[in-house]
Amino acid sequence: MTPTTISPARHRSLGDQTWQDEAVCQNTEYNPVDPDMFFPEPDETDKIAAAKSLCGQCPVRRTCLDAALEGGDTDGIRGGLTEEEREPLHEKLPQRLDYSRVNDTIDGRDVHLTQAERRAVIYAAYRHGVTEQRLAWLLKVTEEHAKKKYRELRRALRNRDMNQPETATLLPEADGERLVRYDFGTAA
């Protein structure tokens, strides 16, 4: 099953680096930070602890982690995680399905999407009656490609509907009434 995330996070737009201005690790006159602290050797546990402590106070920690994962950054401490701690996240990134990213895209924001999130955008756009032109703009693809994606989705939905049983599955009686599968709502 694909892992899902629902969070109120504000996702950065593609190419947006302005979030770095809010990062606690920025070296300023009033906040001197040694950038080497974020690139320690594996045995430099004091540097690792200091960098993670600083990341723990950062208001853009999640954005930093997302930028590292989406950009394929494998070196140093980013988003409060070491290279080794981020490695499994790098591997799982293509399967990420974060509905807040899907919603941001439908709303017109230009955010980084995984393949699973792109499929969810296509489905949500179709369900909400978004035109092929708008879908093409949202996904940064040609209008022909958007039409193709809608055709593929309609075909998949038709095939899914054709494979559904026409009759309700009968379940054991409860208090003299026959219960059917549909009596349990969408969870059953």
N, C-alpha and C positions, 0 to 999 in steps of 0.2 A: 504494500500500500504506500502511496506517495505521502510523505510528511507534509503537513500544512501548517501554516502560521497565520494567525490573525492578530495584527498589532496596529496600534494607532500611529506608528512611526511615519515621519515625513521623509520620503525617499529622495535622494539627490537626483537631479537630472543627469543625463548622460553628459560627460565632460565637465560637470560642475565640480570645481575644487574650492569654492568659497567657504565650505564647511571647515576647511583647515584653519581659517582665521579664528575659529572658536576653540580650537584644540588646545588642551592644557600643555602639550609638548612643544608648543611654539616658543622658540627662544626669543625673548624680548629683553629690553633694558631692565624691566622690573621683575621679570621671571626668567632668570638664566637657567637654561636647560641644556645639558650636554647631549647632542644627538647620538653620540656613540653609545649612550645608555640603552638605546633601543636595538642595538645590534651586538649583543653580548656573545661571547663564546659559550658553549654549553656548560662549562664548569664555573662560570661567573655568576653564581647564584645570587650574590648581593645586587649586581646590576639588574638581573632579571626581576628580583623582588621589588627594587626601586622603580623600574619601568612599569611593572604591573600595578604598583601602588598609584603611580601618577595616572595611569590609564583609568583606574577605578574612580577617579575624581572628574573625568572628562565628560562634558556634556554631549560630545559628538562621537562617543566610543562606538556605538553601533554603526554609524555612518562610516567610520574609519575601518571597521571590520568588513562591512559590505564592500567598500572600495578595494580593500586588499583581496577579498575573495573574487570579486568581479574582474579585477585587473590582473589576477593570477600572481599577485605578490607572494612569494614564498620565503622571503628573507626578513629577519628582524621581528620585533614585537609590534603587532598592529592590532588595534581594537582590544587590547588587554590580553591577547593570546600569543603564545610563542609559535614558532614555526611548526613544531611538533603538534601543538594543540589545534592549529588551523588545518593541518593536513587532512583529517577526515572531513572537515567542512568543505575543503576544496573538492574532494571526491564526490560529495553529496550535492554540490551546488546545482548540477544540471537537473536534479529531481526536485529542487525547491519549488514549492507552490505557496506563495505568500499572497493571500487575497487582497491585502492592502496595496500591493504593487499592481495587481490586476485592476483594482478600482481606480488607482491613480492614473493608470494608462487610459482607462475608459473615460476618465475626466479630462484627458488631454495632456497629462504630464508625460514627459519623455524620460522614462526610467528604464534601467537595465532589467531585462526580462530573461528568465530561463525558458527552455523549450516548453516545459510544463505550464509556465505562466502565459506564454504566447498562446498555447492551445486554450487556456481558460479565457483569455481576452477574446479570442475568436468566438467561443461559445457564448460568453456574456454579451458580446456585441450582437450576435445573431438573435439571442433571446430578447434583447432590448430594441431590436429593429434598426440597428445602426446600418447605414448604407455602406455599400462596398467602397465608395470613395472615401468615406470617413475611416473605415477600417484600414484602408491602404495608408492613409495619413497617419493613423495611430501606430501602425506596425512598421512604418517606413518601408513599404513595399509598393510594387506597382498595383494599379487597379485590377489588372488581369490576374495577378497573383491573389489578391483579396477575393475576387470572384471564384477562383479555383478553391480557395480555402472554404468559402461558404458552400460550394458544391460538395466538397468532401464531407463537410459537417452534415449537410442535409442527407447525404447518402448514408452516413454512419447512423444518424438518428432514425432514418427509415428502416435500415437493417435491424437496428435495436428493437424498434417497435414491431417489426415483423416476427421477431423471435420471442416476443412476450406471449405467454399463454392467454387465450381469450377468456377462459373461465377462471373464476376465483378459486383458490385452493381451499378446500373445506378443512376445517379444523374441528377438534372435538367439541362437543356441546358443553355449554356452561349455563347452568340454571335453566335447562330446557330449551335454550336458544342455540341454533347453529351459528357459530362464529365463522366468518370468512376472513381471509388474509387482509382484505382492505379495511376491516374493522379496527385494525391496529395503527392506522395512519402510515406515514412515510417511513417509519423506523423498521417496520416488519417486512 
